[in-house]
Amino acid sequence: MSLQIYISTIRKFILFSKRYPIPAIAIIGLIVGTVVHYIFNYEETGHWIWFITLVIGGAPIVFETIKEMLHGRFASDIVAMLAISTAIITNEAFPGVIIVIMQSGGKALEDYA
């Protein structure tokens, strides 16, 4: 690929991350944590990167879902909120980050469509 294609892709990701910071943070955290965990073989550090990503990305989703529940609006977001909360409590960061990406990325796709 040419340099222009890389630059174009980076620009698109920057625009995406400005509009949708949660999935962007989650994707970056997942990639960085995976590289640190599996390629550099720093398992504990990789896990902490995933866990911090989970908390940073999951907290807004959990609070937004609770706010919606208090207003009487119930949706499938409750299942994602419970899964994120459980991932934090049980220290299962990797699957929790995947759920954050699924939930926040789904909202980004809804807006795009």
Phi and psi restraints in degrees (range 20) as a CNS / XPLOR table:
assign (resid 1 and name C) (resid 2 and name N)
       (resid 2 and name CA) (resid 2 and name C) 1.0 -85.7 20.0 2
assign (resid 2 and name N) (resid 2 and name CA)
       (resid 2 and name C) (resid 3 and name N) 1.0 166.0 20.0 2
assign (resid 2 and name C) (resid 3 and name N)
       (resid 3 and name CA) (resid 3 and name C) 1.0 -62.8 20.0 2
assign (resid 3 and name N) (resid 3 and name CA)
       (resid 3 and name C) (resid 4 and name N) 1.0 -34.0 20.0 2
assign (resid 3 and name C) (resid 4 and name N)
       (resid 4 and name CA) (resid 4 and name C) 1.0 -64.4 20.0 2
assign (resid 4 and name N) (resid 4 and name CA)
       (resid 4 and name C) (resid 5 and name N) 1.0 -35.8 20.0 2
assign (resid 4 and name C) (resid 5 and name N)
       (resid 5 and name CA) (resid 5 and name C) 1.0 -67.8 20.0 2
assign (resid 5 and name N) (resid 5 and name CA)
       (resid 5 and name C) (resid 6 and name N) 1.0 -41.9 20.0 2
assign (resid 5 and name C) (resid 6 and name N)
       (resid 6 and name CA) (resid 6 and name C) 1.0 -61.7 20.0 2
assign (resid 6 and name N) (resid 6 and name CA)
       (resid 6 and name C) (resid 7 and name N) 1.0 -45.1 20.0 2
assign (resid 6 and name C) (resid 7 and name N)
       (resid 7 and name CA) (resid 7 and name C) 1.0 -63.0 20.0 2
assign (resid 7 and name N) (resid 7 and name CA)
       (resid 7 and name C) (resid 8 and name N) 1.0 -41.9 20.0 2
assign (resid 7 and name C) (resid 8 and name N)
       (resid 8 and name CA) (resid 8 and name C) 1.0 -62.6 20.0 2
assign (resid 8 and name N) (resid 8 and name CA)
       (resid 8 and name C) (resid 9 and name N) 1.0 -42.1 20.0 2
assign (resid 8 and name C) (resid 9 and name N)
       (resid 9 and name CA) (resid 9 and name C) 1.0 -64.8 20.0 2
assign (resid 9 and name N) (resid 9 and name CA)
       (resid 9 and name C) (resid 10 and name N) 1.0 -42.1 20.0 2
assign (resid 9 and name C) (resid 10 and name N)
       (resid 10 and name CA) (resid 10 and name C) 1.0 -64.1 20.0 2
assign (resid 10 and name N) (resid 10 and name CA)
       (resid 10 and name C) (resid 11 and name N) 1.0 -41.5 20.0 2
assign (resid 10 and name C) (resid 11 and name N)
       (resid 11 and name CA) (resid 11 and name C) 1.0 -62.1 20.0 2
assign (resid 11 and name N) (resid 11 and name CA)
       (resid 11 and name C) (resid 12 and name N) 1.0 -42.2 20.0 2
assign (resid 11 and name C) (resid 12 and name N)
       (resid 12 and name CA) (resid 12 and name C) 1.0 -62.8 20.0 2
assign (resid 12 and name N) (resid 12 and name CA)
       (resid 12 and name C) (resid 13 and name N) 1.0 -41.1 20.0 2
assign (resid 12 and name C) (resid 13 and name N)
       (resid 13 and name CA) (resid 13 and name C) 1.0 -66.9 20.0 2
assign (resid 13 and name N) (resid 13 and name CA)
       (resid 13 and name C) (resid 14 and name N) 1.0 -38.0 20.0 2
assign (resid 13 and name C) (resid 14 and name N)
       (resid 14 and name CA) (resid 14 and name C) 1.0 -64.1 20.0 2
assign (resid 14 and name N) (resid 14 and name CA)
       (resid 14 and name C) (resid 15 and name N) 1.0 -43.6 20.0 2
assign (resid 14 and name C) (resid 15 and name N)
       (resid 15 and name CA) (resid 15 and name C) 1.0 -63.1 20.0 2
assign (resid 15 and name N) (resid 15 and name CA)
       (resid 15 and name C) (resid 16 and name N) 1.0 -41.6 20.0 2
assign (resid 15 and name C) (resid 16 and name N)
       (resid 16 and name CA) (resid 16 and name C) 1.0 -61.6 20.0 2
assign (resid 16 and name N) (resid 16 and name CA)
       (resid 16 and name C) (resid 17 and name N) 1.0 -44.0 20.0 2
assign (resid 16 and name C) (resid 17 and name N)
       (resid 17 and name CA) (resid 17 and name C) 1.0 -69.9 20.0 2
assign (resid 17 and name N) (resid 17 and name CA)
       (resid 17 and name C) (resid 18 and name N) 1.0 -26.6 20.0 2
assign (resid 17 and name C) (resid 18 and name N)
       (resid 18 and name CA) (resid 18 and name C) 1.0 -70.8 20.0 2
assign (resid 18 and name N) (resid 18 and name CA)
       (resid 18 and name C) (resid 19 and name N) 1.0 -38.2 20.0 2
assign (resid 18 and name C) (resid 19 and name N)
       (resid 19 and name CA) (resid 19 and name C) 1.0 -81.4 20.0 2
assign (resid 19 and name N) (resid 19 and name CA)
       (resid 19 and name C) (resid 20 and name N) 1.0 -35.7 20.0 2
assign (resid 19 and name C) (resid 20 and name N)
       (resid 20 and name CA) (resid 20 and name C) 1.0 -130.2 20.0 2
assign (resid 20 and name N) (resid 20 and name CA)
       (resid 20 and name C) (resid 21 and name N) 1.0 80.5 20.0 2
assign (resid 20 and name C) (resid 21 and name N)
       (resid 21 and name CA) (resid 21 and name C) 1.0 -69.7 20.0 2
assign (resid 21 and name N) (resid 21 and name CA)
       (resid 21 and name C) (resid 22 and name N) 1.0 -31.9 20.0 2
assign (resid 21 and name C) (resid 22 and name N)
       (resid 22 and name CA) (resid 22 and name C) 1.0 -65.1 20.0 2
assign (resid 22 and name N) (resid 22 and name CA)
       (resid 22 and name C) (resid 23 and name N) 1.0 -51.9 20.0 2
assign (resid 22 and name C) (resid 23 and name N)
       (resid 23 and name CA) (resid 23 and name C) 1.0 -65.1 20.0 2
assign (resid 23 and name N) (resid 23 and name CA)
       (resid 23 and name C) (resid 24 and name N) 1.0 -31.7 20.0 2
assign (resid 23 and name C) (resid 24 and name N)
       (resid 24 and name CA) (resid 24 and name C) 1.0 -65.4 20.0 2
assign (resid 24 and name N) (resid 24 and name CA)
       (resid 24 and name C) (resid 25 and name N) 1.0 -45.6 20.0 2
assign (resid 24 and name C) (resid 25 and name N)
       (resid 25 and name CA) (resid 25 and name C) 1.0 -62.0 20.0 2
assign (resid 25 and name N) (resid 25 and name CA)
       (resid 25 and name C) (resid 26 and name N) 1.0 -42.6 20.0 2
assign (resid 25 and name C) (resid 26 and name N)
       (resid 26 and name CA) (resid 26 and name C) 1.0 -65.2 20.0 2
assign (resid 26 and name N) (resid 26 and name CA)
       (resid 26 and name C) (resid 27 and name N) 1.0 -40.9 20.0 2
assign (resid 26 and name C) (resid 27 and name N)
       (resid 27 and name CA) (resid 27 and name C) 1.0 -65.3 20.0 2
assign (resid 27 and name N) (resid 27 and name CA)
       (resid 27 and name C) (resid 28 and name N) 1.0 -45.6 20.0 2
assign (resid 27 and name C) (resid 28 and name N)
       (resid 28 and name CA) (resid 28 and name C) 1.0 -63.6 20.0 2
assign (resid 28 and name N) (resid 28 and name CA)
       (resid 28 and name C) (resid 29 and name N) 1.0 -45.0 20.0 2
assign (resid 28 and name C) (resid 29 and name N)
       (resid 29 and name CA) (resid 29 and name C) 1.0 -61.8 20.0 2
assign (resid 29 and name N) (resid 29 and name CA)
       (resid 29 and name C) (resid 30 and name N) 1.0 -39.3 20.0 2
assign (resid 29 and name C) (resid 30 and name N)
       (resid 30 and name CA) (resid 30 and name C) 1.0 -64.6 20.0 2
assign (resid 30 and name N) (resid 30 and name CA)
       (resid 30 and name C) (resid 31 and name N) 1.0 -45.0 20.0 2
assign (resid 30 and name C) (resid 31 and name N)
       (resid 31 and name CA) (resid 31 and name C) 1.0 -66.5 20.0 2
assign (resid 31 and name N) (resid 31 and name CA)
       (resid 31 and name C) (resid 32 and name N) 1.0 -47.9 20.0 2
assign (resid 31 and name C) (resid 32 and name N)
       (resid 32 and name CA) (resid 32 and name C) 1.0 -63.4 20.0 2
assign (resid 32 and name N) (resid 32 and name CA)
       (resid 32 and name C) (resid 33 and name N) 1.0 -44.7 20.0 2
assign (resid 32 and name C) (resid 33 and name N)
       (resid 33 and name CA) (resid 33 and name C) 1.0 -61.5 20.0 2
assign (resid 33 and name N) (resid 33 and name CA)
       (resid 33 and name C) (resid 34 and name N) 1.0 -39.0 20.0 2
assign (resid 33 and name C) (resid 34 and name N)
       (resid 34 and name CA) (resid 34 and name C) 1.0 -67.2 20.0 2
assign (resid 34 and name N) (resid 34 and name CA)
       (resid 34 and name C) (resid 35 and name N) 1.0 -42.7 20.0 2
assign (resid 34 and name C) (resid 35 and name N)
       (resid 35 and name CA) (resid 35 and name C) 1.0 -63.0 20.0 2
assign (resid 35 and name N) (resid 35 and name CA)
       (resid 35 and name C) (resid 36 and name N) 1.0 -46.4 20.0 2
assign (resid 35 and name C) (resid 36 and name N)
       (resid 36 and name CA) (resid 36 and name C) 1.0 -64.5 20.0 2
assign (resid 36 and name N) (resid 36 and name CA)
       (resid 36 and name C) (resid 37 and name N) 1.0 -42.2 20.0 2
assign (resid 36 and name C) (resid 37 and name N)
       (resid 37 and name CA) (resid 37 and name C) 1.0 -70.0 20.0 2
assign (resid 37 and name N) (resid 37 and name CA)
       (resid 37 and name C) (resid 38 and name N) 1.0 -49.2 20.0 2
assign (resid 37 and name C) (resid 38 and name N)
       (resid 38 and name CA) (resid 38 and name C) 1.0 -97.6 20.0 2
assign (resid 38 and name N) (resid 38 and name CA)
       (resid 38 and name C) (resid 39 and name N) 1.0 -36.0 20.0 2
assign (resid 38 and name C) (resid 39 and name N)
       (resid 39 and name CA) (resid 39 and name C) 1.0 -86.4 20.0 2
assign (resid 39 and name N) (resid 39 and name CA)
       (resid 39 and name C) (resid 40 and name N) 1.0 -46.7 20.0 2
assign (resid 39 and name C) (resid 40 and name N)
       (resid 40 and name CA) (resid 40 and name C) 1.0 -87.4 20.0 2
assign (resid 40 and name N) (resid 40 and name CA)
       (resid 40 and name C) (resid 41 and name N) 1.0 -7.3 20.0 2
assign (resid 40 and name C) (resid 41 and name N)
       (resid 41 and name CA) (resid 41 and name C) 1.0 61.8 20.0 2
assign (resid 41 and name N) (resid 41 and name CA)
       (resid 41 and name C) (resid 42 and name N) 1.0 35.3 20.0 2
assign (resid 41 and name C) (resid 42 and name N)
       (resid 42 and name CA) (resid 42 and name C) 1.0 -105.1 20.0 2
assign (resid 42 and name N) (resid 42 and name CA)
       (resid 42 and name C) (resid 43 and name N) 1.0 81.2 20.0 2
assign (resid 42 and name C) (resid 43 and name N)
       (resid 43 and name CA) (resid 43 and name C) 1.0 -62.4 20.0 2
assign (resid 43 and name N) (resid 43 and name CA)
       (resid 43 and name C) (resid 44 and name N) 1.0 -44.3 20.0 2
assign (resid 43 and name C) (resid 44 and name N)
       (resid 44 and name CA) (resid 44 and name C) 1.0 -64.7 20.0 2
assign (resid 44 and name N) (resid 44 and name CA)
       (resid 44 and name C) (resid 45 and name N) 1.0 -43.0 20.0 2
assign (resid 44 and name C) (resid 45 and name N)
       (resid 45 and name CA) (resid 45 and name C) 1.0 -65.3 20.0 2
assign (resid 45 and name N) (resid 45 and name CA)
       (resid 45 and name C) (resid 46 and name N) 1.0 -42.3 20.0 2
assign (resid 45 and name C) (resid 46 and name N)
       (resid 46 and name CA) (resid 46 and name C) 1.0 -60.6 20.0 2
assign (resid 46 and name N) (resid 46 and name CA)
       (resid 46 and name C) (resid 47 and name N) 1.0 -41.3 20.0 2
assign (resid 46 and name C) (resid 47 and name N)
       (resid 47 and name CA) (resid 47 and name C) 1.0 -63.3 20.0 2
assign (resid 47 and name N) (resid 47 and name CA)
       (resid 47 and name C) (resid 48 and name N) 1.0 -41.7 20.0 2
assign (resid 47 and name C) (resid 48 and name N)
       (resid 48 and name CA) (resid 48 and name C) 1.0 -65.5 20.0 2
assign (resid 48 and name N) (resid 48 and name CA)
       (resid 48 and name C) (resid 49 and name N) 1.0 -36.3 20.0 2
assign (resid 48 and name C) (resid 49 and name N)
       (resid 49 and name CA) (resid 49 and name C) 1.0 -62.6 20.0 2
assign (resid 49 and name N) (resid 49 and name CA)
       (resid 49 and name C) (resid 50 and name N) 1.0 -44.8 20.0 2
assign (resid 49 and name C) (resid 50 and name N)
       (resid 50 and name CA) (resid 50 and name C) 1.0 -62.3 20.0 2
assign (resid 50 and name N) (resid 50 and name CA)
       (resid 50 and name C) (resid 51 and name N) 1.0 -42.3 20.0 2
assign (resid 50 and name C) (resid 51 and name N)
       (resid 51 and name CA) (resid 51 and name C) 1.0 -65.7 20.0 2
assign (resid 51 and name N) (resid 51 and name CA)
       (resid 51 and name C) (resid 52 and name N) 1.0 -43.9 20.0 2
assign (resid 51 and name C) (resid 52 and name N)
       (resid 52 and name CA) (resid 52 and name C) 1.0 -63.4 20.0 2
assign (resid 52 and name N) (resid 52 and name CA)
       (resid 52 and name C) (resid 53 and name N) 1.0 -40.8 20.0 2
assign (resid 52 and name C) (resid 53 and name N)
       (resid 53 and name CA) (resid 53 and name C) 1.0 -61.7 20.0 2
assign (resid 53 and name N) (resid 53 and name CA)
       (resid 53 and name C) (resid 54 and name N) 1.0 -41.2 20.0 2
assign (resid 53 and name C) (resid 54 and name N)
       (resid 54 and name CA) (resid 54 and name C) 1.0 -61.6 20.0 2
assign (resid 54 and name N) (resid 54 and name CA)
       (resid 54 and name C) (resid 55 and name N) 1.0 -45.7 20.0 2
assign (resid 54 and name C) (resid 55 and name N)
       (resid 55 and name CA) (resid 55 and name C) 1.0 -67.7 20.0 2
assign (resid 55 and name N) (resid 55 and name CA)
       (resid 55 and name C) (resid 56 and name N) 1.0 -45.7 20.0 2
assign (resid 55 and name C) (resid 56 and name N)
       (resid 56 and name CA) (resid 56 and name C) 1.0 -65.7 20.0 2
assign (resid 56 and name N) (resid 56 and name CA)
       (resid 56 and name C) (resid 57 and name N) 1.0 -42.6 20.0 2
assign (resid 56 and name C) (resid 57 and name N)
       (resid 57 and name CA) (resid 57 and name C) 1.0 -81.4 20.0 2
assign (resid 57 and name N) (resid 57 and name CA)
       (resid 57 and name C) (resid 58 and name N) 1.0 -30.7 20.0 2
assign (resid 57 and name C) (resid 58 and name N)
       (resid 58 and name CA) (resid 58 and name C) 1.0 -82.2 20.0 2
assign (resid 58 and name N) (resid 58 and name CA)
       (resid 58 and name C) (resid 59 and name N) 1.0 -31.4 20.0 2
assign (resid 58 and name C) (resid 59 and name N)
       (resid 59 and name CA) (resid 59 and name C) 1.0 -57.7 20.0 2
assign (resid 59 and name N) (resid 59 and name CA)
       (resid 59 and name C) (resid 60 and name N) 1.0 -48.2 20.0 2
assign (resid 59 and name C) (resid 60 and name N)
       (resid 60 and name CA) (resid 60 and name C) 1.0 -62.3 20.0 2
assign (resid 60 and name N) (resid 60 and name CA)
       (resid 60 and name C) (resid 61 and name N) 1.0 -34.8 20.0 2
assign (resid 60 and name C) (resid 61 and name N)
       (resid 61 and name CA) (resid 61 and name C) 1.0 -67.0 20.0 2
assign (resid 61 and name N) (resid 61 and name CA)
       (resid 61 and name C) (resid 62 and name N) 1.0 -44.2 20.0 2
assign (resid 61 and name C) (resid 62 and name N)
       (resid 62 and name CA) (resid 62 and name C) 1.0 -63.6 20.0 2
assign (resid 62 and name N) (resid 62 and name CA)
       (resid 62 and name C) (resid 63 and name N) 1.0 -47.7 20.0 2
assign (resid 62 and name C) (resid 63 and name N)
       (resid 63 and name CA) (resid 63 and name C) 1.0 -65.8 20.0 2
assign (resid 63 and name N) (resid 63 and name CA)
       (resid 63 and name C) (resid 64 and name N) 1.0 -38.8 20.0 2
assign (resid 63 and name C) (resid 64 and name N)
       (resid 64 and name CA) (resid 64 and name C) 1.0 -65.2 20.0 2
assign (resid 64 and name N) (resid 64 and name CA)
       (resid 64 and name C) (resid 65 and name N) 1.0 -40.1 20.0 2
assign (resid 64 and name C) (resid 65 and name N)
       (resid 65 and name CA) (resid 65 and name C) 1.0 -66.5 20.0 2
assign (resid 65 and name N) (resid 65 and name CA)
       (resid 65 and name C) (resid 66 and name N) 1.0 -41.5 20.0 2
assign (resid 65 and name C) (resid 66 and name N)
       (resid 66 and name CA) (resid 66 and name C) 1.0 -62.4 20.0 2
assign (resid 66 and name N) (resid 66 and name CA)
       (resid 66 and name C) (resid 67 and name N) 1.0 -42.0 20.0 2
assign (resid 66 and name C) (resid 67 and name N)
       (resid 67 and name CA) (resid 67 and name C) 1.0 -60.8 20.0 2
assign (resid 67 and name N) (resid 67 and name CA)
       (resid 67 and name C) (resid 68 and name N) 1.0 -43.0 20.0 2
assign (resid 67 and name C) (resid 68 and name N)
       (resid 68 and name CA) (resid 68 and name C) 1.0 -64.8 20.0 2
assign (resid 68 and name N) (resid 68 and name CA)
       (resid 68 and name C) (resid 69 and name N) 1.0 -39.3 20.0 2
assign (resid 68 and name C) (resid 69 and name N)
       (resid 69 and name CA) (resid 69 and name C) 1.0 -63.7 20.0 2
assign (resid 69 and name N) (resid 69 and name CA)
       (resid 69 and name C) (resid 70 and name N) 1.0 -39.1 20.0 2
assign (resid 69 and name C) (resid 70 and name N)
       (resid 70 and name CA) (resid 70 and name C) 1.0 -66.4 20.0 2
assign (resid 70 and name N) (resid 70 and name CA)
       (resid 70 and name C) (resid 71 and name N) 1.0 -23.1 20.0 2
assign (resid 70 and name C) (resid 71 and name N)
       (resid 71 and name CA) (resid 71 and name C) 1.0 -92.5 20.0 2
assign (resid 71 and name N) (resid 71 and name CA)
       (resid 71 and name C) (resid 72 and name N) 1.0 7.5 20.0 2
assign (resid 71 and name C) (resid 72 and name N)
       (resid 72 and name CA) (resid 72 and name C) 1.0 83.2 20.0 2
assign (resid 72 and name N) (resid 72 and name CA)
       (resid 72 and name C) (resid 73 and name N) 1.0 13.7 20.0 2
assign (resid 72 and name C) (resid 73 and name N)
       (resid 73 and name CA) (resid 73 and name C) 1.0 -104.3 20.0 2
assign (resid 73 and name N) (resid 73 and name CA)
       (resid 73 and name C) (resid 74 and name N) 1.0 114.1 20.0 2
assign (resid 73 and name C) (resid 74 and name N)
       (resid 74 and name CA) (resid 74 and name C) 1.0 -113.7 20.0 2
assign (resid 74 and name N) (resid 74 and name CA)
       (resid 74 and name C) (resid 75 and name N) 1.0 135.8 20.0 2
assign (resid 74 and name C) (resid 75 and name N)
       (resid 75 and name CA) (resid 75 and name C) 1.0 -147.9 20.0 2
assign (resid 75 and name N) (resid 75 and name CA)
       (resid 75 and name C) (resid 76 and name N) 1.0 -175.9 20.0 2
assign (resid 75 and name C) (resid 76 and name N)
       (resid 76 and name CA) (resid 76 and name C) 1.0 -68.7 20.0 2
assign (resid 76 and name N) (resid 76 and name CA)
       (resid 76 and name C) (resid 77 and name N) 1.0 -10.3 20.0 2
assign (resid 76 and name C) (resid 77 and name N)
       (resid 77 and name CA) (resid 77 and name C) 1.0 -59.5 20.0 2
assign (resid 77 and name N) (resid 77 and name CA)
       (resid 77 and name C) (resid 78 and name N) 1.0 -24.7 20.0 2
assign (resid 77 and name C) (resid 78 and name N)
       (resid 78 and name CA) (resid 78 and name C) 1.0 -62.7 20.0 2
assign (resid 78 and name N) (resid 78 and name CA)
       (resid 78 and name C) (resid 79 and name N) 1.0 -39.9 20.0 2
assign (resid 78 and name C) (resid 79 and name N)
       (resid 79 and name CA) (resid 79 and name C) 1.0 -63.9 20.0 2
assign (resid 79 and name N) (resid 79 and name CA)
       (resid 79 and name C) (resid 80 and name N) 1.0 -43.4 20.0 2
assign (resid 79 and name C) (resid 80 and name N)
       (resid 80 and name CA) (resid 80 and name C) 1.0 -64.1 20.0 2
assign (resid 80 and name N) (resid 80 and name CA)
       (resid 80 and name C) (resid 81 and name N) 1.0 -40.6 20.0 2
assign (resid 80 and name C) (resid 81 and name N)
       (resid 81 and name CA) (resid 81 and name C) 1.0 -61.3 20.0 2
assign (resid 81 and name N) (resid 81 and name CA)
       (resid 81 and name C) (resid 82 and name N) 1.0 -44.1 20.0 2
assign (resid 81 and name C) (resid 82 and name N)
       (resid 82 and name CA) (resid 82 and name C) 1.0 -64.8 20.0 2
assign (resid 82 and name N) (resid 82 and name CA)
       (resid 82 and name C) (resid 83 and name N) 1.0 -39.1 20.0 2
assign (resid 82 and name C) (resid 83 and name N)
       (resid 83 and name CA) (resid 83 and name C) 1.0 -66.8 20.0 2
assign (resid 83 and name N) (resid 83 and name CA)
       (resid 83 and name C) (resid 84 and name N) 1.0 -40.9 20.0 2
assign (resid 83 and name C) (resid 84 and name N)
       (resid 84 and name CA) (resid 84 and name C) 1.0 -65.5 20.0 2
assign (resid 84 and name N) (resid 84 and name CA)
       (resid 84 and name C) (resid 85 and name N) 1.0 -45.7 20.0 2
assign (resid 84 and name C) (resid 85 and name N)
       (resid 85 and name CA) (resid 85 and name C) 1.0 -61.2 20.0 2
assign (resid 85 and name N) (resid 85 and name CA)
       (resid 85 and name C) (resid 86 and name N) 1.0 -43.2 20.0 2
assign (resid 85 and name C) (resid 86 and name N)
       (resid 86 and name CA) (resid 86 and name C) 1.0 -65.3 20.0 2
assign (resid 86 and name N) (resid 86 and name CA)
       (resid 86 and name C) (resid 87 and name N) 1.0 -38.7 20.0 2
assign (resid 86 and name C) (resid 87 and name N)
       (resid 87 and name CA) (resid 87 and name C) 1.0 -62.9 20.0 2
assign (resid 87 and name N) (resid 87 and name CA)
       (resid 87 and name C) (resid 88 and name N) 1.0 -38.2 20.0 2
assign (resid 87 and name C) (resid 88 and name N)
       (resid 88 and name CA) (resid 88 and name C) 1.0 -68.0 20.0 2
assign (resid 88 and name N) (resid 88 and name CA)
       (resid 88 and name C) (resid 89 and name N) 1.0 -46.8 20.0 2
assign (resid 88 and name C) (resid 89 and name N)
       (resid 89 and name CA) (resid 89 and name C) 1.0 -64.2 20.0 2
assign (resid 89 and name N) (resid 89 and name CA)
       (resid 89 and name C) (resid 90 and name N) 1.0 -41.1 20.0 2
assign (resid 89 and name C) (resid 90 and name N)
       (resid 90 and name CA) (resid 90 and name C) 1.0 -90.6 20.0 2
assign (resid 90 and name N) (resid 90 and name CA)
       (resid 90 and name C) (resid 91 and name N) 1.0 3.1 20.0 2
assign (resid 90 and name C) (resid 91 and name N)
       (resid 91 and name CA) (resid 91 and name C) 1.0 62.1 20.0 2
assign (resid 91 and name N) (resid 91 and name CA)
       (resid 91 and name C) (resid 92 and name N) 1.0 38.2 20.0 2
assign (resid 91 and name C) (resid 92 and name N)
       (resid 92 and name CA) (resid 92 and name C) 1.0 -105.4 20.0 2
assign (resid 92 and name N) (resid 92 and name CA)
       (resid 92 and name C) (resid 93 and name N) 1.0 77.5 20.0 2
assign (resid 92 and name C) (resid 93 and name N)
       (resid 93 and name CA) (resid 93 and name C) 1.0 -70.9 20.0 2
assign (resid 93 and name N) (resid 93 and name CA)
       (resid 93 and name C) (resid 94 and name N) 1.0 -43.5 20.0 2
assign (resid 93 and name C) (resid 94 and name N)
       (resid 94 and name CA) (resid 94 and name C) 1.0 -59.3 20.0 2
assign (resid 94 and name N) (resid 94 and name CA)
       (resid 94 and name C) (resid 95 and name N) 1.0 -53.2 20.0 2
assign (resid 94 and name C) (resid 95 and name N)
       (resid 95 and name CA) (resid 95 and name C) 1.0 -64.1 20.0 2
assign (resid 95 and name N) (resid 95 and name CA)
       (resid 95 and name C) (resid 96 and name N) 1.0 -30.6 20.0 2
assign (resid 95 and name C) (resid 96 and name N)
       (resid 96 and name CA) (resid 96 and name C) 1.0 -63.9 20.0 2
assign (resid 96 and name N) (resid 96 and name CA)
       (resid 96 and name C) (resid 97 and name N) 1.0 -40.4 20.0 2
assign (resid 96 and name C) (resid 97 and name N)
       (resid 97 and name CA) (resid 97 and name C) 1.0 -65.7 20.0 2
assign (resid 97 and name N) (resid 97 and name CA)
       (resid 97 and name C) (resid 98 and name N) 1.0 -37.9 20.0 2
assign (resid 97 and name C) (resid 98 and name N)
       (resid 98 and name CA) (resid 98 and name C) 1.0 -60.8 20.0 2
assign (resid 98 and name N) (resid 98 and name CA)
       (resid 98 and name C) (resid 99 and name N) 1.0 -41.3 20.0 2
assign (resid 98 and name C) (resid 99 and name N)
       (resid 99 and name CA) (resid 99 and name C) 1.0 -66.2 20.0 2
assign (resid 99 and name N) (resid 99 and name CA)
       (resid 99 and name C) (resid 100 and name N) 1.0 -40.0 20.0 2
assign (resid 99 and name C) (resid 100 and name N)
       (resid 100 and name CA) (resid 100 and name C) 1.0 -60.3 20.0 2
assign (resid 100 and name N) (resid 100 and name CA)
       (resid 100 and name C) (resid 101 and name N) 1.0 -43.7 20.0 2
assign (resid 100 and name C) (resid 101 and name N)
       (resid 101 and name CA) (resid 101 and name C) 1.0 -63.2 20.0 2
assign (resid 101 and name N) (resid 101 and name CA)
       (resid 101 and name C) (resid 102 and name N) 1.0 -43.6 20.0 2
assign (resid 101 and name C) (resid 102 and name N)
       (resid 102 and name CA) (resid 102 and name C) 1.0 -62.0 20.0 2
assign (resid 102 and name N) (resid 102 and name CA)
       (resid 102 and name C) (resid 103 and name N) 1.0 -46.2 20.0 2
assign (resid 102 and name C) (resid 103 and name N)
       (resid 103 and name CA) (resid 103 and name C) 1.0 -70.0 20.0 2
assign (resid 103 and name N) (resid 103 and name CA)
       (resid 103 and name C) (resid 104 and name N) 1.0 -50.3 20.0 2
assign (resid 103 and name C) (resid 104 and name N)
       (resid 104 and name CA) (resid 104 and name C) 1.0 -74.1 20.0 2
assign (resid 104 and name N) (resid 104 and name CA)
       (resid 104 and name C) (resid 105 and name N) 1.0 -34.9 20.0 2
assign (resid 104 and name C) (resid 105 and name N)
       (resid 105 and name CA) (resid 105 and name C) 1.0 -67.8 20.0 2
assign (resid 105 and name N) (resid 105 and name CA)
       (resid 105 and name C) (resid 106 and name N) 1.0 -33.4 20.0 2
assign (resid 105 and name C) (resid 106 and name N)
       (resid 106 and name CA) (resid 106 and name C) 1.0 -63.6 20.0 2
assign (resid 106 and name N) (resid 106 and name CA)
       (resid 106 and name C) (resid 107 and name N) 1.0 -39.9 20.0 2
assign (resid 106 and name C) (resid 107 and name N)
       (resid 107 and name CA) (resid 107 and name C) 1.0 -66.3 20.0 2
assign (resid 107 and name N) (resid 107 and name CA)
       (resid 107 and name C) (resid 108 and name N) 1.0 -37.9 20.0 2
assign (resid 107 and name C) (resid 108 and name N)
       (resid 108 and name CA) (resid 108 and name C) 1.0 -64.2 20.0 2
assign (resid 108 and name N) (resid 108 and name CA)
       (resid 108 and name C) (resid 109 and name N) 1.0 -40.4 20.0 2
assign (resid 108 and name C) (resid 109 and name N)
       (resid 109 and name CA) (resid 109 and name C) 1.0 -66.2 20.0 2
assign (resid 109 and name N) (resid 109 and name CA)
       (resid 109 and name C) (resid 110 and name N) 1.0 -37.8 20.0 2
assign (resid 109 and name C) (resid 110 and name N)
       (resid 110 and name CA) (resid 110 and name C) 1.0 -61.0 20.0 2
assign (resid 110 and name N) (resid 110 and name CA)
       (resid 110 and name C) (resid 111 and name N) 1.0 -42.8 20.0 2
assign (resid 110 and name C) (resid 111 and name N)
       (resid 111 and name CA) (resid 111 and name C) 1.0 -66.0 20.0 2
assign (resid 111 and name N) (resid 111 and name CA)
       (resid 111 and name C) (resid 112 and name N) 1.0 -36.3 20.0 2
assign (resid 111 and name C) (resid 112 and name N)
       (resid 112 and name CA) (resid 112 and name C) 1.0 -70.8 20.0 2
assign (resid 112 and name N) (resid 112 and name CA)
       (resid 112 and name C) (resid 113 and name N) 1.0 -36.0 20.0 2
